[in-house]
């Protein structure tokens, strides 16, 4: 009994203290994974904020963006051209979704819109496979994947680039939402459709804007994941990891998505490395969900979510 | 384009019908609202008042008839385009942006008046900053006018009902509308709140010259503040005239007292 307590409560921390450089490496790995989750979660949050739709297809959008980018690169397009074209494709996708899915379903129940995004999910998965094939592909847009050592800590350039990109993207989005009139209009639409219409905000434009932004976020996430572990269909499953991130951070909060992602990323890496051997590993696979469950019990609105108090 | 003459009505509703399946919610209703007028639309529950208002603001489209604003036909426009013409409205069940502060709610009313680059706005720099400040100043004027200084930072969803209605009016006024449509602005208010709201409606009309069409159930209020009263019953217009005329009208009395 005492042995178990020692192994769970004391030994891992002794290990951490014993080799701080290794601990920092684990933390950096966690931050990297966390930022990737955050990027995917961010796409969810944007669409949820502006249209109240839980977009099941967000993970596939990441996959689709990565596939398109790789496909274009393989056909010999220069990186800049391929990026521009992929952005164009994601914006076109936003227009198409607004026209074909959202507009005909306006004012329907949330669950119906949710079902529609499941449809979009399967369509995009099939469409992507049809266009670009189902093989695992390597995505290389020239971000160096070398490592260098600072004070005994190994740092990977790809991870560093990803972290900086994610930080810049998040800052831009936060400014966009808080300061611009489109941002204010987005928040207005999120709160009340009718009222937004009555003060002259065109819903269609707003939807196209958010889905486009979510598409662009998907490109960034796709590039980072793709460069790390190749572009393959399991990429769409990271959407499932974004779900606990959303529960942690709150469905409507951009900072929540970031922080939630970081907590889960760092938490699961620490758990895996220091506590994993105790239970035979694979903590990484369930840590996020257990944490999310615990959060649902204690703080169901998430870290930054708005507590809904209904007047009775 | 010549300035429309003052005698021409601001809003012309001409033989408008709105149907929901077999139900005719608004049946061949015509009315005119002159510039600078306060017109009350009254009638028993289910008379089609709100439907008519929704048709004017573009939320419904009439199945028959036409609606002209400022001399131009606008029967088929969508709500955002109607707003762009200078028609603002409030809703029967307050429709505020509940998560935003009162000030932000009012600022959304200025959205149609804002222009310029997103990038500059995001950086809050140069012309964008000037513009934001200008609009902010106007919002503050509205806040003073409606006496809601104390709650400008409060999230709208936390306010008591009476104040929410006032904030909704503020947001509508922020758009500097030519025509203001109010759907039961005093419903659910106590006597004191009603008196305040009456004063605000009259002051809006006088100070900004805003033309106002409102739906109201409180007869005392209607008789006090409106220049003209239009009465609907079962989707039809049954009376239209000065308050004291309408009050004596046989058909109106029948409609309200339930005489067949």
Boltz contact constraints between the chains, C-beta under 6 A:
constraints:
  - contact:
      token1: [A, 175]
      token2: [B, 122]
      max_distance: 6.0
  - contact:
      token1: [A, 176]
      token2: [B, 122]
      max_distance: 6.0
  - contact:
      token1: [A, 179]
      token2: [B, 121]
      max_distance: 6.0
  - contact:
      token1: [A, 179]
      token2: [B, 122]
      max_distance: 6.0
  - contact:
      token1: [A, 179]
      token2: [B, 124]
      max_distance: 6.0
  - contact:
      token1: [A, 180]
      token2: [B, 118]
      max_distance: 6.0
  - contact:
      token1: [A, 180]
      token2: [B, 121]
      max_distance: 6.0
  - contact:
      token1: [A, 180]
      token2: [B, 122]
      max_distance: 6.0
  - contact:
      token1: [A, 181]
      token2: [B, 111]
      max_distance: 6.0
  - contact:
      token1: [A, 181]
      token2: [B, 114]
      max_distance: 6.0
  - contact:
      token1: [A, 184]
      token2: [B, 108]
      max_distance: 6.0
  - contact:
      token1: [A, 185]
      token2: [B, 111]
      max_distance: 6.0
  - contact:
      token1: [A, 188]
      token2: [B, 97]
      max_distance: 6.0
  - contact:
      token1: [A, 188]
      token2: [B, 108]
      max_distance: 6.0
  - contact:
      token1: [A, 191]
      token2: [B, 97]
      max_distance: 6.0
  - contact:
      token1: [A, 191]
      token2: [B, 98]
      max_distance: 6.0
  - contact:
      token1: [A, 191]
      token2: [B, 99]
      max_distance: 6.0
  - contact:
      token1: [A, 192]
      token2: [B, 95]
      max_distance: 6.0
  - contact:
      token1: [A, 192]
      token2: [B, 97]
      max_distance: 6.0
  - contact:
      token1: [A, 194]
      token2: [B, 95]
      max_distance: 6.0
  - contact:
      token1: [A, 195]
      token2: [B, 95]
      max_distance: 6.0
  - contact:
      token1: [A, 197]
      token2: [B, 79]
      max_distance: 6.0
  - contact:
      token1: [A, 197]
      token2: [B, 80]
      max_distance: 6.0
  - contact:
      token1: [A, 198]
      token2: [B, 79]
      max_distance: 6.0
  - contact:
      token1: [A, 198]
      token2: [B, 89]
      max_distance: 6.0
  - contact:
      token1: [A, 199]
      token2: [B, 83]
      max_distance: 6.0
  - contact:
      token1: [A, 199]
      token2: [B, 108]
      max_distance: 6.0
  - contact:
      token1: [A, 199]
      token2: [B, 109]
      max_distance: 6.0
  - contact:
      token1: [A, 200]
      token2: [B, 80]
      max_distance: 6.0
  - contact:
      token1: [A, 200]
      token2: [B, 83]
      max_distance: 6.0
  - contact:
      token1: [A, 200]
      token2: [B, 84]
      max_distance: 6.0
  - contact:
      token1: [A, 200]
      token2: [B, 112]
      max_distance: 6.0
  - contact:
      token1: [A, 202]
      token2: [B, 80]
      max_distance: 6.0
  - contact:
      token1: [A, 306]
      token2: [B, 99]
      max_distance: 6.0
